[in-house]
Every structure is written in C-alpha cells, then in structure tokens.
C-alpha cells in the first residue's frame, strides 16, 4: 500500500471509530492490515465463485472466508465484509438459483438478510439458538415476499 493510501486509511479508520456508523469497535475492532484482510477474504470468495462459474473447478474453498455476520451497512461479529454474499452474487450471474448451507455454530444472519426477499437463493442455517450471538434465526424466520420459504433455520439448543 502506498503512503497516501495508508494515511487516508488511517484517518478513515479513526473517523469510523469516532462515528461508529458501521458498527466498528468492540466485536469488530480495527487492526493494522484490516483493509488487506477484507480484500483477501472477499477476493478469495469472488475468485472461487468465478472459477466455479467458468467450470475451471468442481469444488472451491476459501479458508479465509465464511464471514457470514456482516450486513450491507455494518460490520458484525468480527465480520467486516460478507464474502459469502459477494460469492453468491457472483454465482447468480451464471446460475438461476443458489443453495447456501451454513453449519457454523452461529446463525448466518448477514447472508440470510441479504437474500431474505428473493427466491433465487435458499439459505439454510444450522446454529445454536437462544442467548447466543447473534440471537437470530428462529424457526419462524422463513423469508418474505418472493423469498418466503427460502430461508430455513434449524435452531439447536
């Protein structure tokens, strides 16, 4: 990164913390290299989806990805960008529908929110429920509009 980029990034990061408009702080702390981390995580999932779309691979895994809590306008749960959503959007360029299965202990709230009103992506999340972060993913959360019945939650106790 160039010195100018570092200075701009540092000033921007300081402003984000002060304004707290995108939920950067306690569970999403700023750290040196955050910008590069987000580039690598998101870029890895985009590259994987592109290779799948172009049939260069049958299986693609981004071991730095899986940041399923980030929302369109805010970071959440140590997730700054939602690489999964970006990867799915890339897959939708070539495929009519995508099935997303989340087996993390936490509900995949950011991915569910992104596709809650569409029938092009079905999200299925197996997660611990109750007083456990993020506290979402009830059986009754099934999608809305065209996306009704395309969000499936399996809350486990």
GROMACS elastic network, one bead per residue, 0.5 to 0.9 nm:
[ bonds ]
;  ai    aj funct       b0    kb
    1     4     6  0.82459   500
    1     5     6  0.62165   500
    1     6     6  0.65559   500
    2     5     6  0.52232   500
    2     6     6  0.62956   500
    2     7     6  0.87703   500
    3     6     6  0.50160   500
    3     7     6  0.62161   500
    3     8     6  0.86446   500
    4     7     6  0.51798   500
    4     8     6  0.61833   500
    4     9     6  0.84508   500
    5     8     6  0.51353   500
    5     9     6  0.58656   500
    5    10     6  0.83888   500
    6     9     6  0.50472   500
    6    10     6  0.59707   500
    6    11     6  0.85590   500
    7    10     6  0.51161   500
    7    11     6  0.61865   500
    7    12     6  0.84848   500
    8    11     6  0.52072   500
    8    12     6  0.59890   500
    8    13     6  0.84564   500
    9    12     6  0.50335   500
    9    13     6  0.59587   500
    9    14     6  0.85446   500
    9    35     6  0.81644   500
   10    13     6  0.50836   500
   10    14     6  0.62003   500
   10    15     6  0.86580   500
   11    14     6  0.51434   500
   11    15     6  0.62684   500
   11    16     6  0.86886   500
   12    15     6  0.50840   500
   12    16     6  0.61861   500
   12    17     6  0.87744   500
   13    16     6  0.50323   500
   13    17     6  0.63665   500
   13    18     6  0.87306   500
   13    24     6  0.89677   500
   13    30     6  0.72568   500
   14    17     6  0.52934   500
   14    18     6  0.63492   500
   14    19     6  0.87412   500
   14    30     6  0.89514   500
   15    18     6  0.50817   500
   15    19     6  0.60304   500
   15    20     6  0.80516   500
   16    19     6  0.52638   500
   16    20     6  0.53940   500
   16    21     6  0.65979   500
   16    22     6  0.71258   500
   16    23     6  0.84345   500
   16    24     6  0.67810   500
   16    25     6  0.87545   500
   17    20     6  0.50284   500
   17    21     6  0.80894   500
   17    22     6  0.87122   500
   17    23     6  0.83171   500
   17    24     6  0.60621   500
   17    25     6  0.62652   500
   17    29     6  0.88478   500
   17    30     6  0.81265   500
   18    21     6  0.84868   500
   19    22     6  0.82488   500
   20    23     6  0.53888   500
   20    24     6  0.58912   500
   20    25     6  0.72166   500
   21    24     6  0.76361   500
   21    73     6  0.86187   500
   21    74     6  0.75922   500
   22    73     6  0.61997   500
   22    75     6  0.59897   500
   22    76     6  0.88039   500
   23    26     6  0.83766   500
   23    27     6  0.84103   500
   23    28     6  0.71123   500
   23    73     6  0.88004   500
   23    74     6  0.55032   500
   23    75     6  0.54232   500
   23    76     6  0.67217   500
   24    27     6  0.74506   500
   24    28     6  0.50318   500
   24    29     6  0.59226   500
   24    30     6  0.69309   500
   24    74     6  0.77788   500
   24    75     6  0.62834   500
   24    76     6  0.79371   500
   24    80     6  0.82787   500
   25    28     6  0.51263   500
   25    30     6  0.68437   500
   26    29     6  0.56015   500
   27    75     6  0.88161   500
   27    76     6  0.69006   500
   27    77     6  0.56631   500
   27    78     6  0.56263   500
   27    79     6  0.87917   500
   28    75     6  0.65819   500
   28    76     6  0.63222   500
   28    77     6  0.63951   500
   28    79     6  0.68443   500
   28    80     6  0.71023   500
   29    78     6  0.75522   500
   30    33     6  0.88382   500
   30    34     6  0.66901   500
   31    34     6  0.55594   500
   31    35     6  0.89417   500
   32    35     6  0.81112   500
   32    36     6  0.89303   500
   33    36     6  0.52662   500
   33    37     6  0.60546   500
   33    38     6  0.86857   500
   34    38     6  0.61879   500
   34    39     6  0.85723   500
   34    80     6  0.86745   500
   35    38     6  0.52442   500
   35    39     6  0.62464   500
   35    40     6  0.87364   500
   36    40     6  0.61097   500
   36    41     6  0.85020   500
   37    40     6  0.52107   500
   37    41     6  0.60530   500
   37    42     6  0.84529   500
   37    64     6  0.88007   500
   38    41     6  0.51646   500
   38    42     6  0.58770   500
   38    43     6  0.79156   500
   38    80     6  0.69540   500
   38    81     6  0.63781   500
   38    83     6  0.84741   500
   39    42     6  0.54502   500
   39    43     6  0.54966   500
   39    44     6  0.81162   500
   39    81     6  0.89944   500
   40    43     6  0.50067   500
   40    44     6  0.57316   500
   40    45     6  0.85881   500
   40    64     6  0.76025   500
   40    65     6  0.86750   500
   41    44     6  0.52982   500
   41    45     6  0.66367   500
   41    46     6  0.88365   500
   41    62     6  0.76030   500
   41    63     6  0.84980   500
   41    64     6  0.53488   500
   41    65     6  0.51821   500
   41    66     6  0.84109   500
   41    67     6  0.83189   500
   41    81     6  0.82049   500
   41    82     6  0.87473   500
   41    83     6  0.63417   500
   42    45     6  0.53654   500
   42    46     6  0.62198   500
   42    47     6  0.85757   500
   42    64     6  0.86486   500
   42    65     6  0.70730   500
   42    81     6  0.70060   500
   42    82     6  0.71494   500
   42    84     6  0.78209   500
   42    86     6  0.70546   500
   42    87     6  0.78949   500
   43    46     6  0.50221   500
   43    47     6  0.59428   500
   43    48     6  0.84416   500
   43    83     6  0.76819   500
   43    86     6  0.89237   500
   43    87     6  0.88827   500
   44    47     6  0.51187   500
   44    48     6  0.60956   500
   44    49     6  0.86310   500
   44    61     6  0.85196   500
   44    62     6  0.57335   500
   44    63     6  0.85148   500
   44    64     6  0.74886   500
   44    65     6  0.72839   500
   44    83     6  0.80421   500
   44    87     6  0.87863   500
   45    49     6  0.61235   500
   45    50     6  0.84957   500
   45    60     6  0.85588   500
   45    61     6  0.77694   500
   45    62     6  0.57910   500
   45    64     6  0.86122   500
   45    65     6  0.66510   500
   45    66     6  0.87744   500
   45    83     6  0.58183   500
   45    84     6  0.66891   500
   45    86     6  0.72443   500
   45    87     6  0.52163   500
   45    88     6  0.87948   500
   46    49     6  0.51671   500
   46    50     6  0.60857   500
   46    51     6  0.86426   500
   46    83     6  0.74671   500
   46    84     6  0.85702   500
   46    86     6  0.64362   500
   46    88     6  0.84851   500
   46    89     6  0.88739   500
   46    90     6  0.66722   500
   46    91     6  0.88511   500
   47    50     6  0.50591   500
   47    51     6  0.62057   500
   47    52     6  0.86499   500
   47    60     6  0.89905   500
   47    62     6  0.89629   500
   47    87     6  0.81104   500
   48    51     6  0.52252   500
   48    52     6  0.63092   500
   48    53     6  0.86728   500
   48    57     6  0.85785   500
   48    59     6  0.84756   500
   48    60     6  0.53350   500
   48    61     6  0.68095   500
   48    62     6  0.70450   500
   48    87     6  0.75365   500
   49    52     6  0.50351   500
   49    53     6  0.60772   500
   49    54     6  0.86288   500
   49    60     6  0.74646   500
   49    86     6  0.89191   500
   49    87     6  0.54630   500
   49    88     6  0.73622   500
   49    89     6  0.88612   500
   49    90     6  0.60862   500
   49    91     6  0.57503   500
   50    54     6  0.61818   500
   50    55     6  0.84881   500
   50    56     6  0.86415   500
   50    87     6  0.82165   500
   50    90     6  0.67485   500
   50    91     6  0.72476   500
   51    54     6  0.51833   500
   51    55     6  0.60506   500
   51    56     6  0.51354   500
   51    57     6  0.59567   500
   51    58     6  0.85910   500
   51    60     6  0.77750   500
   52    56     6  0.61242   500
   52    57     6  0.55630   500
   52    58     6  0.64237   500
   52    59     6  0.72398   500
   52    60     6  0.70967   500
   52    91     6  0.77857   500
   53    56     6  0.77519   500
   53    57     6  0.86933   500
   53    90     6  0.81051   500
   53    91     6  0.63149   500
   53    93     6  0.81759   500
   53    94     6  0.61479   500
   53    95     6  0.80276   500
   54    57     6  0.80172   500
   54    94     6  0.87439   500
   55    58     6  0.68195   500
   57    60     6  0.67735   500
   61    64     6  0.88496   500
   61    65     6  0.83666   500
   62    65     6  0.52294   500
   62    66     6  0.78042   500
   63    66     6  0.78086   500
   64    67     6  0.85339   500
   65    68     6  0.85945   500
   65    82     6  0.84271   500
   65    83     6  0.62027   500
   65    84     6  0.72225   500
   66    69     6  0.88524   500
   66    79     6  0.87278   500
   66    82     6  0.76632   500
   66    83     6  0.66993   500
   66    84     6  0.61185   500
   66   104     6  0.89644   500
   67    70     6  0.66794   500
   67    77     6  0.85444   500
   67    78     6  0.78204   500
   67    79     6  0.50624   500
   67    80     6  0.75604   500
   67    81     6  0.68777   500
   67    82     6  0.53171   500
   67    83     6  0.61570   500
   67    84     6  0.67771   500
   67   108     6  0.87432   500
   67   110     6  0.85806   500
   68    71     6  0.83932   500
   68    76     6  0.88490   500
   68    77     6  0.86546   500
   68    79     6  0.68755   500
   68    81     6  0.83951   500
   68    82     6  0.56646   500
   68    83     6  0.75082   500
   68    84     6  0.64652   500
   68    85     6  0.79170   500
   68   102     6  0.87790   500
   68   106     6  0.89884   500
   68   107     6  0.82955   500
   68   108     6  0.52251   500
   68   109     6  0.67113   500
   68   110     6  0.53512   500
   68   111     6  0.57857   500
   68   112     6  0.87802   500
   69    75     6  0.73667   500
   69    76     6  0.53825   500
   69    77     6  0.58471   500
   69    78     6  0.77803   500
   69    79     6  0.56796   500
   69    80     6  0.82242   500
   69    81     6  0.84150   500
   69    82     6  0.69312   500
   69   106     6  0.88074   500
   69   107     6  0.81071   500
   69   108     6  0.60831   500
   69   109     6  0.55789   500
   69   111     6  0.71616   500
   69   134     6  0.83157   500
   70    73     6  0.80935   500
   70    74     6  0.62046   500
   70    76     6  0.50204   500
   70    77     6  0.73369   500
   70    78     6  0.81232   500
   70    79     6  0.50397   500
   70    80     6  0.56238   500
   70    81     6  0.54431   500
   70    82     6  0.50641   500
   70    83     6  0.87526   500
   70   109     6  0.81313   500
   70   110     6  0.52636   500
   70   111     6  0.80649   500
   71    74     6  0.51538   500
   71    75     6  0.61895   500
   71    76     6  0.71573   500
   71    79     6  0.87349   500
   71    80     6  0.83927   500
   71    81     6  0.75525   500
   71    82     6  0.69417   500
   71   109     6  0.81900   500
   71   111     6  0.78696   500
   71   113     6  0.75100   500
   71   114     6  0.75135   500
   72    75     6  0.83154   500
   72    81     6  0.83260   500
   72    82     6  0.81696   500
   72   110     6  0.79410   500
   72   113     6  0.87865   500
   72   114     6  0.74699   500
   74    80     6  0.74609   500
   74    81     6  0.84315   500
   75    78     6  0.72127   500
   75    79     6  0.56471   500
   75    81     6  0.67866   500
   75    82     6  0.86898   500
   76    79     6  0.52796   500
   76    80     6  0.66826   500
   76    81     6  0.89573   500
   76   110     6  0.85124   500
   76   134     6  0.89128   500
   77    80     6  0.83061   500
   77   133     6  0.80108   500
   77   134     6  0.77565   500
   79    82     6  0.68480   500
   81    84     6  0.88159   500
   81    85     6  0.89049   500
   81    86     6  0.88232   500
   82    85     6  0.55277   500
   82    86     6  0.65816   500
   82    87     6  0.88244   500
   82   110     6  0.72022   500
   82   111     6  0.75550   500
   83    86     6  0.50298   500
   83    87     6  0.60728   500
   83    88     6  0.85893   500
   84    87     6  0.50365   500
   84    88     6  0.61304   500
   84    89     6  0.85557   500
   84   111     6  0.70232   500
   85    88     6  0.50956   500
   85    89     6  0.61119   500
   85    90     6  0.86106   500
   85   110     6  0.80923   500
   85   111     6  0.58744   500
   85   114     6  0.70739   500
   85   115     6  0.85290   500
   86    89     6  0.51354   500
   86    90     6  0.63282   500
   86    91     6  0.87705   500
   87    90     6  0.50871   500
   87    91     6  0.62878   500
   87    92     6  0.87376   500
   88    92     6  0.61769   500
   88    93     6  0.89130   500
   88    98     6  0.70934   500
   88   100     6  0.83401   500
   88   121     6  0.82043   500
   89    92     6  0.51119   500
   89    93     6  0.68628   500
   90    93     6  0.54926   500
   90    94     6  0.77285   500
   91    94     6  0.57595   500
   91    95     6  0.59765   500
   91    96     6  0.87252   500
   91    97     6  0.84933   500
   91    98     6  0.74006   500
   92    96     6  0.61668   500
   92    97     6  0.66191   500
   92    98     6  0.70698   500
   92   120     6  0.79185   500
   92   121     6  0.86230   500
   93    96     6  0.79796   500
   95    98     6  0.71012   500
   96   120     6  0.64524   500
   96   121     6  0.88370   500
   97   119     6  0.77208   500
   97   121     6  0.56039   500
   97   122     6  0.79061   500
   98   120     6  0.63479   500
   98   122     6  0.64675   500
   98   123     6  0.85866   500
   99   120     6  0.85381   500
   99   121     6  0.57924   500
   99   123     6  0.62189   500
   99   124     6  0.77723   500
  100   111     6  0.86724   500
  100   121     6  0.71573   500
  100   122     6  0.60716   500
  100   124     6  0.61034   500
  100   125     6  0.82786   500
  101   122     6  0.83553   500
  101   123     6  0.60902   500
  101   125     6  0.59491   500
  101   126     6  0.79866   500
  102   105     6  0.87726   500
  102   106     6  0.88147   500
  102   107     6  0.77692   500
  102   108     6  0.64579   500
  102   123     6  0.76519   500
  102   124     6  0.60523   500
  102   126     6  0.61267   500
  102   127     6  0.80585   500
  103   106     6  0.81627   500
  103   107     6  0.85256   500
  103   108     6  0.87158   500
  103   124     6  0.85469   500
  103   125     6  0.62215   500
  103   126     6  0.51356   500
  103   127     6  0.66638   500
  104   107     6  0.70613   500
  104   108     6  0.76685   500
  104   125     6  0.78651   500
  104   126     6  0.69069   500
  104   127     6  0.61969   500
  104   128     6  0.86595   500
  105   126     6  0.71774   500
  105   128     6  0.54570   500
  105   129     6  0.88044   500
  105   156     6  0.89536   500
  106   109     6  0.84216   500
  106   125     6  0.85550   500
  106   126     6  0.80008   500
  106   127     6  0.50800   500
  106   128     6  0.60501   500
  106   129     6  0.79438   500
  106   132     6  0.76623   500
  106   133     6  0.64341   500
  106   134     6  0.68661   500
  106   135     6  0.85607   500
  106   136     6  0.88993   500
  107   110     6  0.86565   500
  107   112     6  0.88199   500
  107   125     6  0.61285   500
  107   126     6  0.70030   500
  107   127     6  0.51673   500
  107   128     6  0.72338   500
  107   129     6  0.78537   500
  107   133     6  0.77710   500
  107   134     6  0.67032   500
  107   135     6  0.77434   500
  107   136     6  0.64437   500
  107   137     6  0.58191   500
  107   153     6  0.82055   500
  107   155     6  0.81805   500
  108   111     6  0.56903   500
  108   112     6  0.62144   500
  108   113     6  0.86782   500
  108   123     6  0.85382   500
  108   124     6  0.85699   500
  108   125     6  0.62195   500
  108   126     6  0.86118   500
  108   127     6  0.81564   500
  108   134     6  0.87855   500
  108   136     6  0.86546   500
  108   137     6  0.78547   500
  109   112     6  0.50606   500
  109   113     6  0.59539   500
  109   114     6  0.85602   500
  109   125     6  0.88014   500
  109   134     6  0.75702   500
  109   136     6  0.68158   500
  109   137     6  0.70612   500
  110   113     6  0.51508   500
  110   114     6  0.62419   500
  110   115     6  0.89128   500
  111   114     6  0.51825   500
  111   115     6  0.65543   500
  111   116     6  0.83918   500
  111   123     6  0.74854   500
  112   115     6  0.54827   500
  112   116     6  0.55599   500
  112   122     6  0.85783   500
  112   123     6  0.60702   500
  112   124     6  0.84189   500
  112   125     6  0.85763   500
  112   137     6  0.87910   500
  112   143     6  0.83127   500
  112   151     6  0.67464   500
  113   116     6  0.51242   500
  113   117     6  0.83041   500
  113   143     6  0.87993   500
  114   117     6  0.80473   500
  114   118     6  0.88977   500
  115   118     6  0.55322   500
  115   119     6  0.80492   500
  115   120     6  0.80396   500
  115   121     6  0.62398   500
  115   122     6  0.77778   500
  115   123     6  0.77623   500
  115   143     6  0.82331   500
  115   147     6  0.73863   500
  115   150     6  0.85861   500
  115   151     6  0.82829   500
  116   119     6  0.83859   500
  116   121     6  0.84362   500
  116   122     6  0.86235   500
  116   123     6  0.84045   500
  116   142     6  0.79906   500
  116   144     6  0.61388   500
  116   145     6  0.83817   500
  116   146     6  0.86245   500
  116   147     6  0.55920   500
  116   148     6  0.76829   500
  116   150     6  0.73988   500
  116   151     6  0.66038   500
  117   143     6  0.59843   500
  117   144     6  0.50115   500
  117   145     6  0.54569   500
  117   146     6  0.55582   500
  117   148     6  0.69475   500
  117   150     6  0.83500   500
  118   121     6  0.64316   500
  118   122     6  0.83148   500
  118   143     6  0.80557   500
  118   144     6  0.78670   500
  118   145     6  0.73508   500
  118   146     6  0.51340   500
  118   148     6  0.78553   500
  118   150     6  0.75691   500
  119   122     6  0.68180   500
  119   145     6  0.87609   500
  119   146     6  0.54570   500
  119   148     6  0.75410   500
  119   149     6  0.84220   500
  119   150     6  0.61036   500
  120   146     6  0.88793   500
  120   147     6  0.78768   500
  120   150     6  0.83962   500
  121   147     6  0.80818   500
  121   150     6  0.69339   500
  121   151     6  0.84927   500
  122   147     6  0.80792   500
  122   149     6  0.82606   500
  122   151     6  0.57567   500
  122   152     6  0.75713   500
  123   150     6  0.63812   500
  123   152     6  0.60394   500
  123   153     6  0.80919   500
  124   150     6  0.82424   500
  124   151     6  0.61492   500
  124   153     6  0.57772   500
  124   154     6  0.75617   500
  125   137     6  0.76579   500
  125   151     6  0.82811   500
  125   152     6  0.64297   500
  125   154     6  0.59435   500
  125   155     6  0.78625   500
  126   137     6  0.88704   500
  126   152     6  0.87800   500
  126   153     6  0.63224   500
  126   155     6  0.60203   500
  126   156     6  0.70609   500
  127   137     6  0.78921   500
  127   153     6  0.79286   500
  127   154     6  0.64687   500
  127   155     6  0.52309   500
  127   156     6  0.57341   500
  127   157     6  0.84612   500
  128   131     6  0.89068   500
  128   132     6  0.67551   500
  128   133     6  0.85645   500
  128   135     6  0.88235   500
  128   154     6  0.85538   500
  128   155     6  0.56517   500
  128   157     6  0.56699   500
  129   132     6  0.58373   500
  129   133     6  0.80704   500
  129   134     6  0.86054   500
  129   135     6  0.63778   500
  129   136     6  0.73410   500
  129   137     6  0.73153   500
  129   138     6  0.77177   500
  129   154     6  0.88166   500
  129   155     6  0.51502   500
  129   156     6  0.56752   500
  129   157     6  0.58767   500
  130   133     6  0.83078   500
  130   135     6  0.59409   500
  130   136     6  0.81200   500
  130   138     6  0.89762   500
  130   155     6  0.83703   500
  130   156     6  0.86900   500
  130   157     6  0.74003   500
  131   134     6  0.83040   500
  131   135     6  0.60649   500
  132   135     6  0.53938   500
  132   136     6  0.86402   500
  133   136     6  0.77117   500
  134   137     6  0.84967   500
  135   138     6  0.85377   500
  136   141     6  0.86412   500
  137   140     6  0.80867   500
  137   141     6  0.63185   500
  137   152     6  0.84796   500
  137   153     6  0.56189   500
  137   154     6  0.76352   500
  137   155     6  0.66231   500
  138   141     6  0.53972   500
  138   142     6  0.85639   500
  138   153     6  0.62609   500
  138   154     6  0.76778   500
  138   155     6  0.64286   500
  139   142     6  0.72049   500
  139   152     6  0.72819   500
  139   153     6  0.53603   500
  139   154     6  0.65153   500
  139   155     6  0.68357   500
  140   143     6  0.89343   500
  140   152     6  0.87848   500
  140   153     6  0.80547   500
  141   144     6  0.87285   500
  141   149     6  0.87246   500
  141   151     6  0.68240   500
  141   152     6  0.73269   500
  141   153     6  0.70190   500
  142   147     6  0.79182   500
  142   148     6  0.57505   500
  142   150     6  0.63259   500
  142   152     6  0.58076   500
  142   153     6  0.75021   500
  143   146     6  0.80298   500
  143   149     6  0.56557   500
  143   150     6  0.57871   500
  143   151     6  0.50529   500
  143   152     6  0.81563   500
  144   149     6  0.76953   500
  144   150     6  0.83942   500
  144   151     6  0.87231   500
  145   148     6  0.54854   500
  146   149     6  0.86242   500
  146   150     6  0.84083   500
  147   150     6  0.51342   500
  147   151     6  0.72427   500
  148   151     6  0.71050   500
  149   152     6  0.69707   500
